[in-house]
Amino acid sequence: MPQEEQTLLLTQEAYDKLKEELAWREGPYRDEIIEKVAAARAEGDLSENGGYQAARDAQRKNQGRIEELTVKLRSAKILTAPAAGIVGNGSLVTMIRNGKERVVVVGSRDLAVATDHDIVSPESPVGAALMGTKVGETVSYTAPSGKVIEVTVKDAKPLE
């Protein structure tokens, strides 16, 4: 039974970067691997040819990533992050926990291609607690360990 595709919310920048990676993997990188396979094949006995096996493994991994990117891009929707001051999908959030500041992006891990900040899933305990909050609000959530943790939203703006 085929797996149902879920909508993937991405910023325009994240979408563009995934599209660039797909083009590179389908073009120059695939050509480079094909050349390596051909060169290793020309060396003779394939059963004991480590270069050939490595090139074929790279070819399989590249094809797998191409298929993954194709599915992601086909199911992607460009998200519209909430206005500044409100936490939602695609928000860059500065939060304070135990007196320490931490900056995160709320959204899918695929947004990582568009930012250097940590990603917090909106379905995670902290992400779910933050969704819909406003700057200045304090929320609490229960960590997987069972500990109740409080965080204060210091800043929230759309990820650009």
Backbone bond lengths (Angstrom), bond angles and torsions (degrees), N, CA, C in turn:
res aa  C-N    CA-C-N  psi(-1)  N-CA   C-N-CA  omega(-1)  CA-C   N-CA-C  phi
1 M - - - 1.453 - - 1.527 108.59 -
2 P 1.322 120.17 122.12 1.453 121.41 -177.95 1.524 111.24 -66.73
3 Q 1.337 113.39 144.51 1.454 119.83 179.52 1.531 109.37 -75.41
4 E 1.326 115.33 135.64 1.460 120.32 -179.95 1.527 109.29 -73.79
5 E 1.323 115.31 133.97 1.459 119.66 178.88 1.513 109.78 -76.36
6 Q 1.335 115.17 135.23 1.448 120.64 175.30 1.510 108.60 -100.04
7 T 1.316 115.84 148.35 1.457 119.84 177.04 1.515 108.51 -66.57
8 L 1.306 115.65 133.00 1.456 122.28 179.12 1.522 107.83 -107.97
9 L 1.321 116.46 117.98 1.457 120.63 -179.87 1.519 109.63 -88.03
10 L 1.332 116.01 121.29 1.459 122.16 -178.61 1.523 110.31 -131.57
11 T 1.326 115.18 151.43 1.458 118.56 169.47 1.528 106.79 -74.55
12 Q 1.314 117.35 163.19 1.463 120.68 177.88 1.520 110.06 -59.10
13 E 1.346 116.67 -40.96 1.465 120.55 -179.39 1.528 111.29 -63.18
14 A 1.336 117.34 -44.01 1.464 120.55 179.27 1.528 110.24 -64.06
15 Y 1.317 117.57 -42.28 1.462 122.02 178.05 1.531 110.13 -59.51
16 D 1.331 116.17 -47.24 1.462 120.80 -179.11 1.528 111.51 -62.16
17 K 1.329 117.39 -39.94 1.465 120.30 -179.76 1.527 111.60 -67.99
18 L 1.326 116.97 -39.21 1.465 119.36 176.62 1.526 110.45 -65.39
19 K 1.331 116.63 -38.27 1.471 121.22 178.14 1.538 110.29 -64.91
20 E 1.336 116.78 -40.43 1.475 121.05 176.97 1.523 110.70 -62.83
21 E 1.342 116.43 -43.14 1.461 119.79 179.33 1.520 110.22 -62.20
22 L 1.320 117.35 -42.61 1.467 121.04 179.22 1.523 110.55 -60.62
23 A 1.326 117.37 -45.19 1.475 121.29 -179.96 1.530 110.35 -61.66
24 W 1.333 117.46 -41.08 1.468 121.68 179.37 1.528 110.29 -65.70
25 R 1.340 116.39 -44.19 1.469 120.61 -178.54 1.529 111.77 -67.70
26 E 1.336 117.53 -34.29 1.461 120.84 179.69 1.532 111.76 -80.99
27 G 1.309 117.49 -19.37 1.462 121.75 -176.22 1.518 113.17 -109.39
28 P 1.327 116.75 -101.97 1.464 120.92 -172.73 1.532 114.52 -56.35
29 Y 1.341 117.19 -42.65 1.463 118.89 -177.43 1.525 111.47 -68.18
30 R 1.326 117.27 -40.93 1.468 120.82 178.03 1.530 109.89 -62.37
31 D 1.342 116.64 -42.72 1.475 121.30 178.84 1.523 111.13 -61.22
32 E 1.334 115.68 -41.05 1.471 121.00 179.68 1.530 110.51 -62.42
33 I 1.322 116.64 -43.19 1.461 120.85 179.69 1.531 110.25 -66.39
34 I 1.319 117.46 -41.38 1.470 121.08 179.38 1.529 109.99 -60.37
35 E 1.323 116.78 -40.55 1.470 120.77 177.54 1.520 111.15 -63.00
36 K 1.343 116.94 -40.85 1.467 120.93 179.18 1.522 111.07 -65.45
37 V 1.336 116.54 -40.93 1.468 120.69 178.26 1.535 109.63 -62.80
38 A 1.329 116.57 -45.74 1.470 120.72 -179.66 1.520 111.43 -63.07
39 A 1.335 117.03 -42.77 1.468 120.53 -179.73 1.526 110.63 -64.73
40 A 1.332 116.86 -42.03 1.462 120.52 179.96 1.532 110.35 -68.55
41 R 1.328 117.31 -37.40 1.464 121.71 179.37 1.537 109.84 -63.84
42 A 1.330 116.67 -35.81 1.461 121.80 -178.83 1.526 112.02 -68.08
43 E 1.337 116.68 -17.32 1.468 120.32 -179.64 1.522 112.59 -74.62
44 G 1.327 118.07 -13.34 1.467 118.95 176.59 1.510 113.59 114.92
45 D 1.331 116.20 -133.50 1.464 125.10 -172.72 1.533 111.99 -47.78
46 L 1.326 115.71 108.77 1.462 121.14 -175.68 1.523 112.90 -76.72
47 S 1.330 118.15 -23.37 1.464 120.60 -176.62 1.530 112.17 -66.88
48 E 1.314 117.42 -27.09 1.471 120.42 -179.38 1.529 111.58 -117.99
49 N 1.307 116.34 23.91 1.453 121.18 -176.27 1.530 109.12 -103.05
50 G 1.340 116.77 98.19 1.465 122.63 -178.79 1.515 112.28 -62.56
51 G 1.326 116.69 -36.11 1.465 120.30 179.39 1.507 111.46 -64.66
52 Y 1.323 115.83 -39.01 1.459 120.58 178.82 1.532 110.15 -66.22
53 Q 1.334 116.35 -46.29 1.465 120.70 -179.84 1.532 110.47 -61.83
54 A 1.329 117.54 -41.27 1.466 121.44 179.44 1.526 111.26 -65.42
55 A 1.311 116.35 -40.76 1.468 120.69 179.92 1.530 110.50 -66.94
56 R 1.326 116.83 -41.07 1.473 120.33 178.19 1.534 110.46 -65.62
57 D 1.349 116.60 -37.75 1.462 120.57 177.81 1.537 109.77 -64.57
58 A 1.325 117.06 -43.32 1.466 121.08 177.24 1.525 110.29 -61.64
59 Q 1.318 116.42 -38.04 1.463 121.40 179.45 1.536 110.37 -63.98
60 R 1.338 116.84 -43.44 1.471 121.02 178.97 1.531 110.56 -64.67
61 K 1.317 116.77 -44.70 1.474 120.75 -179.40 1.526 110.76 -64.06
62 N 1.312 116.26 -40.72 1.463 119.96 179.34 1.527 110.33 -64.12
63 Q 1.318 117.08 -43.35 1.463 120.58 179.91 1.528 110.36 -63.75
64 G 1.323 116.80 -38.86 1.464 120.44 177.73 1.522 111.58 -62.41
65 R 1.339 115.95 -42.52 1.468 119.71 178.89 1.530 110.90 -68.24
66 I 1.324 117.58 -36.46 1.472 120.98 176.44 1.528 109.40 -59.84
67 E 1.323 116.85 -46.06 1.463 120.75 -179.98 1.528 110.90 -63.91
68 E 1.336 117.06 -41.27 1.467 121.50 178.88 1.534 110.60 -62.64
69 L 1.329 116.84 -46.61 1.467 120.86 179.88 1.524 111.56 -64.04
70 T 1.334 116.75 -39.35 1.463 120.93 179.35 1.521 110.56 -60.35
71 V 1.318 117.15 -45.42 1.466 121.44 179.28 1.534 110.02 -64.60
72 K 1.320 116.44 -45.16 1.472 120.00 -178.96 1.524 111.04 -61.59
73 L 1.303 117.00 -45.85 1.464 119.79 -177.53 1.527 111.16 -68.81
74 R 1.323 116.87 -34.74 1.461 120.51 178.59 1.528 111.09 -66.05
75 S 1.338 116.92 -33.42 1.467 120.42 -177.45 1.532 112.47 -98.57
76 A 1.332 116.95 4.70 1.464 120.40 -176.54 1.522 112.71 -76.73
77 K 1.310 114.01 146.02 1.453 122.22 173.75 1.530 105.88 -132.49
78 I 1.322 115.81 132.72 1.462 119.20 179.45 1.522 107.45 -73.35
79 L 1.323 114.87 122.63 1.453 118.08 -177.53 1.519 111.64 -84.24
80 T 1.289 114.20 151.56 1.449 121.54 172.93 1.516 105.16 -108.38
81 A 1.321 115.72 105.47 1.460 120.30 -178.22 1.528 108.99 -66.63
82 P 1.327 116.35 150.57 1.457 119.41 178.65 1.531 111.24 -63.52
83 A 1.294 115.10 164.09 1.465 120.76 179.25 1.528 110.31 -60.99
84 A 1.310 115.24 159.89 1.468 120.18 176.59 1.526 108.70 -55.77
85 G 1.313 115.24 140.34 1.457 120.43 177.83 1.510 114.18 97.34
86 I 1.348 118.17 -10.46 1.466 122.28 -179.78 1.531 108.45 -124.90
87 V 1.328 116.85 133.92 1.464 121.39 -179.38 1.527 110.03 -88.05
88 G 1.337 115.50 130.81 1.458 121.93 175.73 1.507 109.52 -160.71
89 N 1.325 116.98 -173.84 1.466 121.72 177.28 1.520 109.54 -56.78
90 G 1.319 117.13 125.72 1.457 120.86 179.32 1.519 113.92 90.01
91 S 1.325 117.26 10.52 1.467 120.19 178.87 1.522 111.20 -88.83
92 L 1.318 115.32 140.72 1.458 123.01 170.56 1.519 104.86 -94.92
93 V 1.318 116.74 113.03 1.462 121.59 -170.85 1.527 110.90 -115.96
94 T 1.328 114.88 131.15 1.458 120.83 170.18 1.514 105.84 -102.81
95 M 1.328 116.14 119.85 1.459 120.01 -179.06 1.518 109.58 -124.71
96 I 1.314 114.76 155.89 1.466 120.69 179.97 1.521 107.80 -118.84
97 R 1.320 114.53 128.37 1.464 121.62 178.17 1.522 107.24 -135.72
98 N 1.301 116.62 124.35 1.469 122.15 -178.42 1.526 111.93 52.54
99 G 1.320 116.32 39.23 1.462 121.17 177.48 1.521 114.45 79.00
100 K 1.332 117.92 -0.89 1.463 121.00 -178.90 1.517 110.12 -107.96
101 E 1.324 115.67 137.26 1.457 122.01 178.89 1.520 110.55 -88.06
102 R 1.309 115.31 142.38 1.460 121.09 175.84 1.523 107.71 -142.83
103 V 1.318 116.17 134.37 1.464 121.30 178.66 1.524 107.76 -108.15
104 V 1.333 116.14 127.75 1.463 122.20 -179.17 1.521 109.56 -136.43
105 V 1.310 114.96 164.07 1.462 121.85 172.28 1.521 106.60 -111.45
106 V 1.319 116.70 130.91 1.460 120.98 176.73 1.526 107.24 -91.51
107 G 1.331 115.82 120.96 1.460 120.07 -179.74 1.513 111.45 159.72
108 S 1.323 116.20 -171.22 1.461 121.30 -178.94 1.528 110.24 -73.47
109 R 1.317 115.65 156.88 1.470 119.89 -179.09 1.524 111.90 -63.79
110 D 1.315 117.00 -17.47 1.457 120.36 178.35 1.525 112.32 -69.43
111 L 1.322 117.51 -14.48 1.463 120.65 175.34 1.526 111.16 -71.59
112 A 1.323 116.70 -13.02 1.467 120.53 -178.39 1.522 112.54 -58.42
113 V 1.336 117.97 -25.18 1.465 120.00 179.15 1.521 111.84 -69.24
114 A 1.343 117.03 -15.52 1.466 121.06 -176.47 1.524 113.39 -108.47
115 T 1.337 117.09 4.06 1.457 119.19 -177.22 1.526 111.16 -154.12
116 D 1.318 115.66 157.08 1.466 121.13 174.79 1.528 110.91 -96.18
117 H 1.329 117.12 -4.75 1.459 121.32 -177.57 1.526 110.66 -81.04
118 D 1.333 114.69 158.42 1.462 120.05 175.20 1.525 109.09 -65.20
119 I 1.320 115.38 149.70 1.462 121.88 179.09 1.522 108.17 -104.22
120 V 1.329 115.87 135.32 1.461 121.86 175.36 1.526 106.92 -119.17
121 S 1.307 116.15 121.12 1.458 120.69 179.39 1.526 109.83 -68.69
122 P 1.345 117.36 139.37 1.460 119.29 176.93 1.536 112.53 -65.39
123 E 1.332 116.64 -15.43 1.465 120.72 178.15 1.522 112.60 -89.82
124 S 1.339 117.90 -12.20 1.462 121.10 179.20 1.529 109.34 -71.36
125 P 1.328 118.52 162.43 1.467 119.53 179.83 1.535 113.11 -55.50
126 V 1.325 117.42 -47.84 1.472 119.13 -179.13 1.526 111.03 -70.21
127 G 1.332 116.91 -39.95 1.460 120.22 179.44 1.517 111.90 -62.65
128 A 1.328 116.71 -44.48 1.466 121.11 179.25 1.525 110.67 -62.78
129 A 1.335 117.02 -38.65 1.467 120.55 179.39 1.526 111.10 -67.73
130 L 1.329 117.33 -34.91 1.463 120.98 -177.27 1.526 113.54 -77.86
131 M 1.326 117.87 -29.40 1.471 121.23 -175.30 1.529 111.22 -54.58
132 G 1.327 115.63 125.16 1.457 121.77 176.83 1.515 115.64 85.41
133 T 1.331 116.89 -4.86 1.470 118.62 179.58 1.523 110.25 -77.02
134 K 1.319 114.66 163.72 1.457 121.34 -179.12 1.520 109.57 -117.33
135 V 1.328 115.38 159.67 1.458 121.08 177.89 1.528 108.87 -54.17
136 G 1.327 114.79 133.97 1.461 121.05 179.01 1.520 113.44 96.58
137 E 1.338 117.14 -17.52 1.461 119.73 -179.02 1.528 110.77 -80.30
138 T 1.328 115.21 147.83 1.458 122.42 175.32 1.520 107.58 -112.99
139 V 1.324 115.72 131.87 1.459 121.28 178.78 1.522 108.74 -127.36
140 S 1.313 115.79 159.37 1.463 119.46 176.13 1.528 108.72 -125.29
141 Y 1.312 113.90 154.67 1.460 120.40 177.85 1.513 107.87 -146.70
142 T 1.299 115.50 160.50 1.457 120.50 178.84 1.521 108.57 -100.34
143 A 1.317 115.18 120.32 1.469 121.43 178.69 1.526 109.00 -71.71
144 P 1.342 117.58 161.17 1.470 120.05 177.85 1.544 112.87 -55.14
145 S 1.331 116.27 -26.22 1.472 119.90 179.17 1.525 111.82 -74.28
146 G 1.352 116.88 -11.08 1.456 121.11 -178.10 1.521 113.14 98.39
147 K 1.318 116.05 -8.81 1.464 121.08 -179.34 1.533 109.83 -75.85
148 V 1.338 116.44 136.66 1.460 121.14 176.63 1.527 107.74 -88.67
149 I 1.347 115.00 127.46 1.462 121.16 -175.27 1.524 108.74 -121.52
150 E 1.328 115.57 137.29 1.463 120.67 176.93 1.516 109.88 -106.87
151 V 1.336 116.12 138.85 1.460 122.09 174.47 1.520 108.55 -133.62
152 T 1.335 114.63 145.27 1.458 120.84 176.67 1.516 108.46 -112.06
153 V 1.319 116.63 133.88 1.457 121.69 178.92 1.527 107.59 -82.34
154 K 1.326 115.86 113.25 1.464 121.28 179.41 1.529 110.97 -87.77
155 D 1.360 116.16 -37.60 1.448 120.24 -179.30 1.531 108.46 -154.37
156 A 1.298 115.98 148.84 1.468 122.03 175.84 1.514 107.43 -148.76
157 K 1.347 114.41 125.90 1.460 119.18 178.01 1.518 108.69 -146.92
158 P 1.310 118.06 159.87 1.460 120.36 178.97 1.525 111.40 -63.22
159 L 1.312 116.83 139.37 1.456 121.08 173.29 1.515 107.74 -71.14
160 E 1.300 116.45 127.21 1.471 120.33 -179.29 1.494 111.33 -110.15
